[in-house]
């Protein structure tokens, strides 16, 4: 059922109702009347939020729902890449079933849209992507999954990867991913030329993991911005992590943020405590979109992570020293409207005409919802109730 009248909820101070027809919000206001054949839900005065958004995860890698993975991997990025590739091959790790388990866990916590990076490499080919695409199709009426074809093992260093990425985009991947063109591929100009050439060929946006620190990362970032400008890809590029922006001097940072804003290049942060990160306050002041995601959740890289995007917003708030209620709302924006803009999720928000993705929480305001990771009383996706009190409907 995608026709619904949600009664007695709070989008501000006063109670309102939400009228949904055909999976979209038709009206928001007081004392609305149900139309014939329309389902009725009483919100009990709960706070109304838009559907939450996971802007960067790896559904294909997770061990969610499986026995605990004992992590004994070395400390380097390449250690983790090689370990994961070998483990997945030796265990026959199934991307489809694990992606399904984690995507449904996200949904129960109110995340109705997910951008997931999916490994494409010369060992597994498109096997992981095919698995996630099967899950995407199965869950399409409940959760929107956007896939990024991601060369986790590198692009140039593993010949044949570019051809696989080409096939991945032709086979329905939504976005082209990239990884550390300087540190991994050791030839950033050529690596980025290949990457942006593929994106331009298929008319797809780009999302590049940039872990490179300090001036090395800033150099790579400039090369990315040069290609964004040359190809007119304004608004179609995301830089994930961008640790370099937390480790350059103020003048260098000002220049980079100015170029990012001018080209409408967005930044993704997981707000890790162990690495320098872009400042949310500085990004907002410069007009740069910064949004949030978990990265991996319970996989061979990390035992941490949670499908609760309010918890991720809280971590973004903590990492950026956001204390005032209006500042905590900035962190909430990172997992809602800012993520929708950056990822290109259309028809988003709490307004007539938007897709009816709604979350009810037991909180007095957004800041309390974030700080207390308020329980999800009800989750609605495309106008249908999909979860109640943390359980699937």
Secondary structure, DSSP 8 states (H G I E B T S, - for coil): ---EEEEEEESSSSEEEEEEETTEEEEEETT----TT-EEEE-TT-EEEE-EEEEEE-TTT--TTS--------SSHHHHHHHHHHHHHHHT--HHHHHHHHHHHHHHTTEEEEEEEEE-BTTTBTHHHHHHHHHHHHTTTT-EEEEEEE-TT-STTSTTHHHHHHHHHHTT-SEEEEE-TTTTTS-HHHHHHHHHHHHHHHT-EEEEEE---HHHHHHHHHHHHHHHHHTT-TTSEEEEE-GGGGSS-HHHHHHHHHHHHHTT-EEEE---TTS----HHHHHHHT--EEE--B--SSSS-S---S-HHHHHHHHHHHTT--SHHHHHHHHHHTTHHHHHHHT--S-SSSTTSB--EEEES-SSHHHHHHTT--EEEEEETTEEEEETTEE-
